[in-house]
């Protein structure tokens, strides 16, 4: 799901079925504003995807 722009977000399914995501790393900007029951591990990042991108991908995401 990309428009050939090298800086655009993207998501795709890996060979093992996991989903890979490229988006804006906003960990530092959002880390203090997370809900109380949410945390970001030392090997994780908070990645933001544009809403319209996820909506467009919805038809390709299987149910359960």
Secondary structure as GFF3:
##gff-version 3
##sequence-region A 1 64
A	DSSP	beta_strand	10	13	.	.	.	ID=ss1
A	DSSP	beta_strand	19	22	.	.	.	ID=ss2
A	DSSP	beta_strand	24	25	.	.	.	ID=ss3
A	DSSP	alpha_helix	27	30	.	.	.	ID=ss4
A	DSSP	three_ten_helix	31	33	.	.	.	ID=ss5
A	DSSP	beta_strand	47	48	.	.	.	ID=ss6
A	DSSP	alpha_helix	51	57	.	.	.	ID=ss7
A	DSSP	three_ten_helix	58	60	.	.	.	ID=ss8
###
